[in-house]
C-alpha cells in the first residue's frame, strides 16, 4: 500500500546487480582461481592434466589469482612429465622391436629344423609323391585262419604307425633342441625383470605355471603370483627346467591337463609384448609337451607291436607243437 515498505530479503539471498534476488542453495560458492596444463606426448596425444587452484574452503586456499611463477612451475612439471613418458615409450618400443627380432630368429631356427624342400630349377617339376605301400590283405592266406589274418594285418598297421611316430618324434626333438638352447640366455637379470612386477603379467604367468606343471610342481606352489615369484627367485629354476628330459618323463594326467589349460589362449604376438623371457618359457613348454606326447606315441606303438609279434610267434609255436604232438601220442598209448 502507499507508504508501506517492502519486506527485507531472506538472509541467504542477496540483491543482484539490477535488484534481482539471488539464492545459493548450498551456501556461498568457493572463490578462487583454477589453472590446468596438459601433459602432451610426442605423438600429439594428451596423457593427462596437471591442475592447481586457489579455491577458498575449509581445507585452505587463498581465493586469490594464481601467480605467474606458479603457472610457470606447473608448465615445467608437465613438460618434464611428458619427457619422461616419451622416454619410457621409446624404451618400450625399442625393447619390443628387439623382442620381435629375437622371436623372428627363433622362428627361423625352428623352421631350419624342418626337412628342407629340394630346390627346383626353372621349369623343373617337383618329384612325384611316393606311391603308398599296398595294404595287407585282410582275407586269410595259405595256412592262416581268421585270427592269424587279423593278427598279421594288425602287425603291418602297427609297424607303419611306429615308423610315422618315430619320424614325428625326430622332428619334434629337433625343434625342442633349438628352443631348449634359448633357456641358456635366461639369467637372473631376466628373471628379476619378471619378479619386479607387482601385478602378474597375464600371459607370462600362464607360461610359467605351465612350465611348473610340466616339471612336477604342485598347484599350491604357484597358486598366487607371490608364490610364483618366490619359485623364480634365481636362475636355479632354469637348471631345473633343463635337467628334465621329455623322453624319460611320464606326465601325469593332472600335469598334462594343467599345463594345457595354462597354455590355452597364448599367442606369440601377445606374450612377446609382455616379456621376452615369458615368450621363451612359452616356446619351451610347447616344445617339451610335443616331444613328451610324441615319445609316448612311439612307446605305445612299440609295446603294441611287441605284443602282436609275441602272440604271432606263440601261435606259430603252438601250431608246430600241435602237429608233432599227435604223432608222438600214439606210441605212448600202446605202451604197457
Secondary structure, 3 states (H helix, E strand, C coil): CCCCCCCCCCCCEEECCCCCEEECCCCCCCCCCEEEEEEECCCCCEEEEEEEECCCECCECCCCCCCHHHHHHHHHHHHHHHHHHHHHHHHHHHHHHHHHHHHHHHHHHHHHCCCCCCCCCCCCCCCCCCCCCCCCCCCCCCCCCHHHHHHHHHHHHHHHHHHHHHHHHHHHHHHHHHHHHHHHHCCHHHHHHHHCCCCCCHHHHHHHHHHHHHCCCCHHHCCCHHHHHHHCCCCHHHHHHHCCCCCCCCCCHHHHHHHHHHHCCCCHHHHHHHCHHHHHHHHHHHHHHHHHHHHHHHHHHHHHHHHHHHHHHHHHHHHHHHHHHHHHHHHHHHCC
